[in-house]
Amino acid sequence: MSTFDMIIRDGDVIDGTGAAARRADVAIAGGKVVEIGEVEGSAHQVIDAEGLVVAPGIVDLHTHYDAQVLWDPACTPSSLHGVTTVISGNCGFTIAPVEPTETDYLARMLSHVEGIPLDALQAGVDFRWRSFGDYLDRLDGSLGINMGLLVGHSALRRVVMGDAAVGGTPTAAQLLGMQALLGRSLAAGGLGFSSSQSKTHNDGDGNPVPSRYAAPDELVALASVVGEHPGTTLEFIPGVTPFTDESYDLMADMCLAAERPLNWNVISVAPGRRAMIEGMLASHERVWAKGAEIVPLTMPSSPTLFINLKNGYALLDPLPGWSSFMALPLDEKTRMLSDPAERNRLNDLAHSPEAGMLADAIADWAVYTVNETFTPANKQFEGRTVGEIAAERGQDPFDCMVEIALADELRTVFCIRGRDDDDESWEMRRELWSNPRLVIGASDAGAHLDTVVTFTYATNMIANARDRGLLPLEEVMRLLTDVPARFYGLRGRGRLAKGYQADVYIFDRERIACGPITWREDMPAGAGRLYAEAEGVAHLLVNGVEVVRGQELTGALPGSLLRSGRDTETVAPGSRLWRG
């Protein structure tokens, strides 16, 4: 009679393929699933899963854990929401490769563009590497969950071009240098190339990030290098939606040059966006007709957005004229906001014609709720909207918001409740989930730590699909596990099947839900972040080892560093591999 490392007994097994759940045991040995069915034998550890779902771990394709993983190898809170595999290095923002002269620039850029406290980065990232391969070696063997990393365009530009990366055009020799550096990074195990030309992405000085200065020929030249390395892919942010025809043509050219699919982030649902989304999908069809495959990630839930005026770059930077203001030190920012003329100027910019729909989406100050305050005088405002408080005071909403924030040294946390929680929006999400040319993702976990709570996306999708009767759980789990794993060509992951890695998520389908959103100051240098656990989680296994039990980490570090070619297979444009 066999002895296994672990047997999960009597669970409702959902294998990730979309097949109906079945009552079965799962046996694990050597980090892999070795039997599914009625398992006879003993094990060193037995988990009683009666009444629980036993499913593959969530695969999250769009995160920014590049820095956080150095001090938080479990990549929380993602692992507490069932995530066993993350892909990081998205949007062109990586901390490798790097030269000693560029460490400060990369840290400040990452802090500004991805909303990660600079104090935490300076205390938690030692930059004891130079090449991308050195950085991967630093992570290998020290991970709580599985991680793969893309190679970021902005880092490549800074290594090769130095200060000229911001505002400059590469010489022919510099372009060849970037191609060679990208090639070495991919050969070392980078999963692909990432870049961004979004106007929301600005560096620590408030200038466009280096990749935004790249002309199409530079992007296509770098994409062509990806095609020389097996098991690689492309990730690109072409701008703010809706895109221009030129953006679609550029993505098609990059895809064809690399002979790889290209994913971009993100299609999000909101009232009134149906026509725009349908137009975008029609443009995608035009690109697919050329033989190129560009694939939108789509956010499956309705997030609450949080900001503060101290460092809420992600939401406020896109407003005309605001990026340079948000990059100012705290004392200068406080001085400007205390000046009525400067305050009026900022408010006018936020509502100028150039702001377009951002004026309603971001600068409708009256709809913000005061979520958390830090002085006794401001406690009375928590839970109330800025509009209500302004009406009582006889103030303009922006003046009211700024005065509350000034009393808290700009730390006041404001939030916008999701405006897309209506039946029409959820039906639009269901339609997008059912589109075989889209992939669920775009959590941005590890970034915008004081701004968005999208790391709960899998938990929210499971709970809303259940409560609203949108899709069967078997299909939800396929979209969260098998589809993204196959899209990135991850070998032996995304399913519960014999021979696959034992990345296993065990939960109560009736209880699974997001827990309370709280503020934790648990990062290096005492920096804080938004945080939430999941209700209804029983166990999370990574490579057959339990890393989460309930809402607690076990401290185990069984995660694998995923390297291209070794841990991934090539997915070509038009392949049916990932779409089933």
CORLIN-V555946 format. One record per backbone hydrogen bond with DSSP energy under -0.5 kcal/mol. NH is the residue of the N-H (numbers start at 1). CO is the residue of the C=O. Records with the same first field share a line. If there is no record, write none. Layout:
NH: CO, CO
This chain:
4: 42
5: 28
6: 28
7: 45
8: 26
9: 7, 47
11: 24
12: 52
13: 11, 22
14: 54
15: 13
22: 13
24: 11
25: 37
26: 8
27: 35
28: 6
29: 32
32: 29
33: 500
34: 27
35: 27
37: 25
39: 37
42: 2
44: 4
45: 5
47: 7
48: 46
49: 9, 47
51: 10
52: 49
53: 507
54: 12
55: 53, 505
56: 14
57: 503
58: 82
59: 480
60: 58, 85
61: 59
63: 87
64: 445
69: 65
70: 67
71: 68
72: 68
75: 72
78: 75
79: 74, 75
80: 77
81: 78
82: 79
83: 78
84: 58
85: 58
86: 146
87: 60
88: 86, 148
90: 63
92: 89
93: 90
94: 92
97: 130
98: 130
102: 99
103: 99, 100
106: 102
107: 103
108: 104
109: 105
110: 106
111: 107
112: 108
113: 109
114: 110
115: 111
116: 110, 111
117: 115
121: 117
122: 118
123: 119
124: 120
125: 121
126: 124
129: 127
135: 131
136: 132
137: 133
138: 134
139: 135
140: 136
142: 139
144: 73
145: 73
146: 84
147: 560
148: 86
149: 562
150: 88
151: 192
152: 96, 150
153: 194
154: 92
155: 92
156: 152
157: 153
158: 154
159: 155
160: 156
161: 157
162: 157, 158
164: 161
165: 162
166: 163
167: 165
168: 164
175: 171
176: 172
177: 173
178: 174
179: 175
180: 176
181: 177
182: 178
183: 179
184: 180
185: 181
186: 182
187: 183
188: 184
189: 186
190: 185
191: 149
193: 233
194: 151
195: 235
197: 237
201: 198
202: 200
203: 207
206: 203
209: 201
212: 209
213: 210
214: 211
218: 215
219: 215
220: 216
221: 217
222: 218
223: 219
224: 220
225: 221, 222
226: 222, 223
227: 223
228: 225
229: 226
232: 229
233: 191
234: 261
235: 193
236: 263
237: 195
238: 236
248: 244
249: 245
250: 246
251: 247
252: 248
253: 249
254: 250
255: 251
256: 252
257: 253
258: 254
259: 255
260: 255
261: 571
262: 293
263: 234
264: 295
266: 297
267: 297
268: 266
273: 270
277: 273
278: 274
279: 275
280: 276
281: 277
282: 278
283: 279
284: 280
285: 281
286: 282
287: 283
288: 284
289: 285
290: 286, 287
291: 288
292: 287
295: 262
296: 294, 437
297: 264
298: 439
299: 267
303: 301
305: 416
306: 451
307: 414
310: 410
312: 308
313: 311
316: 312
317: 313
319: 316
322: 319
323: 317, 319
325: 321
326: 322
327: 323
328: 325
333: 329
334: 330
335: 331
336: 332
337: 333
338: 334
339: 335, 336
340: 338
343: 339
344: 340
345: 341
346: 342
347: 343
348: 344
349: 345
350: 346
351: 347, 348
352: 349
355: 352
356: 352, 353
358: 355
359: 356
361: 357
362: 358
363: 358
365: 363
367: 364
368: 365
369: 415
370: 384
371: 369, 413
372: 413
378: 375
379: 375, 376
381: 378
382: 379
383: 370
384: 381
386: 368
387: 366
389: 385
390: 386
391: 387
392: 388
393: 389
394: 390
395: 390
400: 396
401: 397
402: 398
403: 399
404: 400
405: 401
406: 402
407: 403
408: 404, 405
409: 406
410: 405
411: 408
413: 372
414: 307, 412
415: 369
416: 305
417: 415
426: 422
427: 423
428: 424
429: 425
430: 426
431: 427
432: 428
433: 429
434: 430
435: 432
436: 434
438: 435
439: 296
441: 298
444: 62
445: 62
447: 444
448: 114
449: 115
451: 448
452: 448
453: 304
457: 454
460: 456
461: 457
462: 458
463: 459
464: 460
465: 461
466: 462
467: 463
468: 464
469: 465, 466
470: 465
475: 472
476: 472
477: 473
478: 474
479: 475
480: 476
481: 477
483: 478
485: 481
486: 482
487: 483
488: 484
489: 486
490: 485
491: 567
493: 490
496: 15
497: 495
499: 33
500: 497
501: 492
502: 31
503: 501
504: 502, 541
505: 55
506: 504, 539
507: 53, 505
508: 536
509: 507
511: 508
512: 508
513: 535
515: 533
518: 516, 531
520: 518, 529
522: 520
523: 527
526: 523
527: 524
529: 520
530: 449
531: 518
535: 513
537: 534
538: 506
539: 506
540: 548
541: 504
542: 545
544: 502
545: 542
547: 540
548: 540
549: 552
550: 538
551: 549
552: 549
554: 547
555: 547
559: 143
562: 147, 560
563: 561
564: 189
566: 564
567: 563
569: 489
572: 570
575: 572
580: 576
